[in-house]
Amino acid sequence: MTEEIAVSLGTSNTSIFMPGGGIVLSEPSVIAYTGDPAARKVKAVGKEAAAMEGRTPDRITVVRPVEEGLISDADACRDMLSAFLLKIITPGIFGPKIRVIAGIPVGLSMEERRVYDDVFAKAGCTHTIMIENALLSAVGAGMPVHTHKSGLIADIGGGMTEIAVVSLGTIVNGCSMNVGGDMMDKALRDFIMGKYDIDLGLDAIRRIKSRIGSLYANDKRSLIVSGTDTASRAPANIRVRATDVMDALMPYYLRIADAVDSILQVLPPEASADIASDGLHVTGGAGRILGLDKLFYGKLNLPVVVHEDGEYAAVLGGGKLLENPVLLGEILNTRVK
């Protein structure tokens, strides 16, 4: 028996899609170990491991094996992926064969691709098809990637942003940059500490972003959160304003806009005409901040579509390809030399 899955292995989250079941797993890309590094044993993965961050005794080590969009600890990534697969696939006497479409960052070197291939193989996947996240996200967002028409996508994930022009089942031009939601979380935390002398945990930072995150200068919303006074180390409450989020994060979104513009500057006229009509598609969890479409439109003079389920676009794209072997074949044929 062969099981087919699509996997999005992200800095913040790992998601798995199975045909007929949809997204069957979406958990933080985190693993916890017990014991010393030479003989460590898996304690927990995903949500359970993430809940241990900052709260563990010395004998437990919490690891995030994907950093800035790339696998940084191959052994931990293998262990984490193996544990996730056991949650969704029942092992048999000989074990099922697993065919996987795996999302990878744009512009990986051959050595980096081998790391991904090795991790999936050692996790139990018998056949791994690696496709760039930006292309998978374009498929997941419903863009007509198989036609001659050019489309532009910016996938703003937790660890990196991937920008690509797609046409005829492949990436015509693209780049990746180490700007993502995790970097923005740290920037917002530093901004609040510097302005209010209050240290906030990452859970509070993410709550601020989700509830009052905005790039509008006239946004009057605010939120009271709890943290630690940096001078007295005593618990303290603080009212954070939407404009604080804007001030902290605006430089990062402007960097993304500049990167998109640099891609646009080198396109042939035909591709530019297509994109002028269809605009920029934005996916990824960090792309959902209020006002991003207005900001990018002002900087790029393009229509901007922010996809509601953008954080799952890559894994949904992989799932669509599993369910549409003709489209998958067209995309794979573009890679044959």
CORTAUR-V865253 format. One record per residue. N is the residue number from 1. OMEGA is omega in whole degrees, -180 to 180 (999 if undefined). Layout:
((N OMEGA) (N OMEGA))
//
This chain:
((1 178) (2 174) (3 178) (4 180) (5 169) (6 -176) (7 170) (8 -175) (9 -173) (10 177) (11 -177) (12 -171) (13 170) (14 -180) (15 180) (16 179) (17 174) (18 177) (19 -179) (20 -179) (21 -178) (22 179) (23 -175) (24 178) (25 173) (26 -175) (27 178) (28 179) (29 -174) (30 175) (31 178) (32 -180) (33 168) (34 178) (35 -180) (36 -175) (37 -177) (38 -177) (39 -175) (40 179) (41 -179) (42 177) (43 -178) (44 175) (45 173) (46 -175) (47 -178) (48 179) (49 -180) (50 179) (51 -179) (52 -176) (53 179) (54 -176) (55 -171) (56 171) (57 -175) (58 -175) (59 180) (60 180) (61 179) (62 -174) (63 168) (64 -170) (65 177) (66 -179) (67 -180) (68 175) (69 -176) (70 175) (71 -179) (72 177) (73 -173) (74 -179) (75 179) (76 179) (77 176) (78 -179) (79 -180) (80 -179) (81 177) (82 -180) (83 178) (84 -180) (85 179) (86 178) (87 -173) (88 -178) (89 -180) (90 -180) (91 177) (92 180) (93 179) (94 -179) (95 178) (96 170) (97 -177) (98 176) (99 -171) (100 166) (101 -175) (102 176) (103 178) (104 179) (105 175) (106 171) (107 177) (108 172) (109 179) (110 179) (111 179) (112 176) (113 179) (114 177) (115 179) (116 -179) (117 -179) (118 180) (119 -179) (120 179) (121 -178) (122 176) (123 176) (124 179) (125 -175) (126 180) (127 -177) (128 175) (129 -178) (130 -180) (131 -177) (132 -180) (133 -178) (134 179) (135 177) (136 180) (137 177) (138 176) (139 -180) (140 180) (141 178) (142 178) (143 -178) (144 -171) (145 -175) (146 -179) (147 179) (148 -177) (149 -179) (150 176) (151 -176) (152 -179) (153 171) (154 -180) (155 -175) (156 -175) (157 -179) (158 -175) (159 -179) (160 173) (161 178) (162 -178) (163 -176) (164 166) (165 -176) (166 178) (167 177) (168 173) (169 -180) (170 177) (171 -179) (172 180) (173 -179) (174 178) (175 172) (176 -180) (177 -175) (178 173) (179 -179) (180 -175) (181 -180) (182 177) (183 179) (184 176) (185 -179) (186 179) (187 179) (188 177) (189 179) (190 -180) (191 -179) (192 178) (193 -180) (194 -177) (195 -172) (196 -176) (197 178) (198 177) (199 -180) (200 174) (201 -177) (202 176) (203 179) (204 179) (205 -179) (206 176) (207 177) (208 -179) (209 -175) (210 -174) (211 -177) (212 179) (213 -174) (214 173) (215 178) (216 -179) (217 -178) (218 179) (219 -175) (220 -176) (221 177) (222 -177) (223 175) (224 179) (225 -179) (226 178) (227 -178) (228 176) (229 -174) (230 -179) (231 -176) (232 -175) (233 178) (234 176) (235 -179) (236 174) (237 -179) (238 174) (239 179) (240 -177) (241 179) (242 179) (243 173) (244 178) (245 179) (246 -178) (247 -177) (248 -170) (249 -178) (250 -179) (251 -179) (252 178) (253 176) (254 176) (255 178) (256 179) (257 178) (258 180) (259 176) (260 -180) (261 179) (262 175) (263 -178) (264 -175) (265 -176) (266 -179) (267 172) (268 -175) (269 -178) (270 179) (271 178) (272 180) (273 177) (274 -176) (275 176) (276 180) (277 -174) (278 175) (279 -179) (280 175) (281 -178) (282 175) (283 -179) (284 -176) (285 -179) (286 178) (287 -173) (288 -178) (289 -177) (290 176) (291 -179) (292 -179) (293 179) (294 180) (295 -178) (296 177) (297 180) (298 -178) (299 -172) (300 -178) (301 178) (302 168) (303 -178) (304 177) (305 176) (306 -174) (307 -172) (308 179) (309 -172) (310 -180) (311 179) (312 -173) (313 -176) (314 -178) (315 175) (316 176) (317 176) (318 178) (319 178) (320 179) (321 176) (322 -179) (323 180) (324 -176) (325 178) (326 178) (327 177) (328 179) (329 179) (330 180) (331 -179) (332 179) (333 179) (334 -178) (335 179) (336 -179) (337 999))
//
